[in-house]
Amino acid sequence: MDSLLRHMVDMTGHRDHTMLDISVISAVQELSRAVQTRVLSIVTVCGQRFVRSRACIRQGGVACPEESHDGASPGEPIAAYPALAHCLLQHDSRAESVDAHGLRHLWLPIWFGDKADTCLEIVHLGPFTPEAIHTISGIVSVYRNFQNLLDYSERDSLTGLLNRKTFDDQLARMLHASDAEPLVPGQPERRHHQGEEKQWLAVVDVDHFKGVNDRFGHLYGDEVLILIANLLQSSFRSQDRVFRFGGEEFVVLLRSTTLENARKIIDRFRSNVEGHEFPQVGRVTVSVGFTSVSAADSPVVTLGHADQALYYAKANGRNRACHYEELVAQGLLQTVAANDTAEFF
């Protein structure tokens, strides 16, 4: 009982979805003595459901290796999890199955009304006892309620993406994690090699969105934003963070990747939007500006750089992704301390 109370206190002490996920799987892992526990995201792309792991822990408190996801696939098809797929179809509270190795799998979808975008997966050596299921179900109920509270304060009500209010904290964490060396007065800024892993910030804007609202109405405009939000979530990796800033503007924080891979992921998202058939509206495109995140720059400067690259993309044909540092190196943009034309401030 003391262990359970300790985990409940730990879970409800977090104000961040990532830490809440880690806290709940740690609690379930310890209390159920599971072989493995995961938090799964369930995403829908073009009417098809996919499953993606976003947090994982194994017996002994060992974190699972992060799944490789570079945007080429939104995850595993739900068909790979037939028991879970049937559970979601029937709106059941849980599903169980035994795999080829004799391991027991228990899935507990986190329902909000008739929708479940998150699911807990617990893998055990033997059958789950009624007592274990009762304890785990109680933890899941607390997790669901607290996740709902976080969603209410952190997420955009239309798209379900993280909102502007949570962006500052997330960017501050990314800046803190950046390993950029401080600048030495009198010395030029140190250039980063193309193959070096860094953090990245991308600003996304829907091209000619006002025309969509004027021609088709705001209901179809809202549907376009929802579908683009879905494409953002499926195109980027589980460790990346996607925000809606309001209107047709979105921001993505890409964690720990190279310039080459960041460009590939961002352009794949742009291409996914271009190739998507939007009901009634037809073809929609986006423009993207992105920049590296450095601890030497303030959040205002970092956003300003990405915003400059975005405006260059929109002024030069739209439906393209532009890298700020590359534009500066080519003499197409001038380095400025801040961008007074940015719409974020």
URMOFEN-V782586 format. One record per pair of residues at least 6 apart in sequence whose C-alpha atoms are under 6 Angstrom apart, sorted by the first residue. I is the first residue (numbers start at 1). GAP is how many residues later the second one is. Records with the same first field share a line. If there is no record, write none. Layout:
# URMOFEN-V782586
I->GAP  GAP
This chain:
# URMOFEN-V782586
7->20
11->9  12
14->6
25->12
34->89  90
35->23  24  88  89
36->21  22  87
37->19  20  84  85
38->17  18  82  83
39->15  16  80  81
40->12  13  14  78  79
41->10  11  76  77
42->8  9  75  76
43->6  7
49->29
50->25  26  27  28
51->24  25  27
52->23
54->184
56->7  8
57->6  7
69->168
70->167
71->164  165  194
74->160
78->7
87->8
94->13  14
95->11  12
96->9  10
97->7  8
98->6
103->21  22
104->19  20
105->17  18
106->15  16
107->13  14
108->11  12
109->10
110->6  8  9
154->8  9  12
155->6  7  8
156->6  7
159->67
161->82
162->81
163->80  81
164->81
175->120
178->117
180->114  115
194->65
195->63
196->62
197->59  60  61
198->58  59
199->55  56  57  93  94
200->53  54  91  92  93
201->51  52  89  90
202->49  50  87  88
203->47  48  85  86
204->45  46  47  83  84
205->43  44  81  82
206->42  80
207->78  79
213->8
235->34
240->13  14  15
241->11  12
242->9  10
243->7  8
244->6
273->12
274->10  11
285->34
286->33
287->31  32  33  34
288->22  33
289->17  20  21  32  33  34
290->16  33
291->15  32  33
301->36  37
304->34  35
309->13  15
313->7  9
327->6
328->6
